Amino acid sequence: MPVEFSSEAIGMLKAGAIVSAVAVPLGLLGWAKARAQSASAMPPRVIPWRVPWGGFEVFAAFLICAAIVPDLVSFLLSKSDFFTHVYGPGFPSLRPHQLPPAEASAAVAGFPAMTAVRDNAASAEVLRQLWARTLALPAQIGLLLFAIRILYPAWRPRSQKGNIGLAVAFWAVLTPSVLIFNVLVNLLFSLLDTPPESHQLTGFVSRVSFDPLLFLLQTCVAAPLVEEVLFRGLLLPWVIGARDRGPALVAAAPVAPVTSRPWIVMILAVAFSALTGKPGPVIFATVLAVGMAIVWVTVRRWKYHVRGVYAAAAMFAMVHSAVWPSPVPLFLLGLGLGWCAVRTRGVLVPAIVHGLFNAVSAVYVLRGGAS
């Protein structure tokens, strides 16, 4: 194995040990508390997961929470000179895409100087995104809760009591599997002369003392919570197709037939991969679509749940396709998180698992592993 992959594996192992030192005791406490309260510490059997919303509401939630709200918060922060007040007048005002072409600017300012300017602008853009997406969290969750309360006043989520220990147990199994698979995928693409692309957050550079805390809040709390609510809380149960039958929810009758929903999501996943303009994500999304066809004709037990988990995981992977080949291991992560959601019929367990999974990478970056 090349030296860089060996050092990455060792760094991830150390980061995982640090996260485990915090997560495992909390998981044991959660398990003991669940036992004391006579709450089940094991996942329930698979049963229909009933929700009242339809496809239009899911689409609107994704559009508003994943795009409009974060962009609006980012715009307001920039217009209010927030970053100048926090980081001082030296904070770059131009974003990386606003800088002149590298060749022309290097000819004037010199290559080393222009490289420093671009690196400074890139690290500043990471901080902008961290602030915008962290501060957007209350608005995102608040809007979703408000919409559900107004549109579906009779619906209540299933209690998630006693699931913290279960979440840590799931994380302890899922995280090593995904990280090992990620190393193997990166190694394979490197051998094929296609080096893995670096995620934007690996360029994180702390400018003030609380920046690491901001980084942890976004990667371990805000991003996992929003993504799990959207993918496993809204999208997944809609794809599975079970509906509440209460009289107050008759007006929310489904439009798309249950059997077509996984394919609708798969088509959207392929379309989303095409937006990157890269062949890798498109090829992988096409392979996942073929996999869906195989699942469709071979799986009979819990078939609606399996199809829903598969389709939601494919969409989850393709949303992250800007950094190749991240969608490949993230599809495996999406399958695991979807299974957690189906078994617990909620988003608390997958959100905790997702947050702890991200925590390993976050600790790795903060310890200088990405550099």
PyMOL commands that set and color helices and strands:
alter all, ss='L'
color gray80, all
select helices_A, chain A and resi 3-36+55-79+82-87+96-98+102-109+111-135+137-151+164-191+200-203+211-240+247-252+258-274+279-298+303-319+327-344+348-366
alter helices_A, ss='H'
color red, helices_A
deselect
rebuild
show_as cartoon
